[in-house]
């Protein structure tokens, strides 16, 4: 009898918790829009003619079926990544172009079909094809949880981003140009919040709110502070944390932070400022007309006055922002107390022989192969765990099943880099502060200034309960150490989420348990059609060969190094002196000037002659 009752109960309960399927049919197109608060028009990528793209809300365990059709009329290619989702047994749905799929060409449709399984919390989706998401193809992806370890009355999604008025391809071309030899990152024109210049968040007296902050920007980290309201961090990157009270958040591109905020218990008879501040240390120059700080409104009543700048001490605010290294997860996840495999990645920025500044892990600047890496894994049979078939320009690493991986990142660069791993949350087991942040010194001194990880004398005590997340900041001239278990077969990208650096090649490819991946996944007809549409083969090694898997003739490679005897500093000094001599002026961040220069082939030819001559002399 008991059994029958149980069965009946099960029958009654099951439909209530049944996973839902969320189906989307999206077609991309360009459209010039007026973003609220921004005086200029901006050409953005719309989905079905709409911008901004919709926030996707699902429940734990739900399935997403998303048909993305390339409707661009200008040969723009695309692809979509669901940032933070582990895609267990659905690596093929992860999205990065030339890693787990071909770019979707005009007229072609890629079918993204996956289940979110056990994950909950705050995620986002974005184009993963060049710096394309900067033109607006990105949106929140929220996984609701019936049993969250905290309570609140209402939630608000708050997206932060930086806005460039020019089209991403134009900025990308000028950035990766011999006329930008210092690799100065393009400076955005505006900060956005919820896809407008300023936003109002409505609070009601006595209520409690969950604010989900997502930095969907291309480049700049953002500080957030609420006037006269306390924030309690309860989630980072889809991982619940022990409650942590703070008054300042620091959110790097790719990162998410959710906080609980209690509204005032009695009517305050005023509204409050929510201050958003760009991390200006990331900018090579701060143009006069760039507003680093914007004031948003926590409104109790729209008839109250719009809040003024509460005159924050911005420097103090920066010092007070929460260091995620000291957060702990809500569900105790003990330290992975050893590693089976250590991967040390030294981050450097250097010019190659074409005069362009590239980014490197251990002197390799990721250069996309001829085929998506997943195609090579799934068509190479027993050779899939032979690193040679992937070529030597991907920064590819193959992981054995379930080994504990330790990734050490040493920053031989003065920049701040938000590193993101697909397919995993990693434990942050070391996170150094910045070193020599306020000093300027030549590239040649990087080795002296950088403090790499020293395993025999770690800077911090190994945390017993380390924070888990999917995007972590690597501080200037410092280091971070990350650990995770290779228990999710797939091809997973590891890259800087400062998207300009991704374009410069700051990328590694982790090929995790390739034989298990072959068992679980196969190239679908849709996958192959999308590749065929853009002329990419569906079988072969990194150079596209499938007759001899070790033949890498024609492998796309990074350019040759600068000529012998040429330091980066020497090259840039010479470049600048030539340009100054020819043009009479030079501003590294002046892309208007760059445009004029790019037409002037004569300058480059003269430079090249000087390099060649100098090269001959030095041999
Ligand atoms: Cu970076």
Boltz pocket constraint, residues with backbone or C-beta under 6 A from the ligand:
constraints:
  - pocket:
      binder: B
      contacts: [[A, 415], [A, 416], [A, 417], [A, 418], [A, 496], [A, 497], [A, 498], [A, 501], [A, 502], [A, 506]]
      max_distance: 6.0
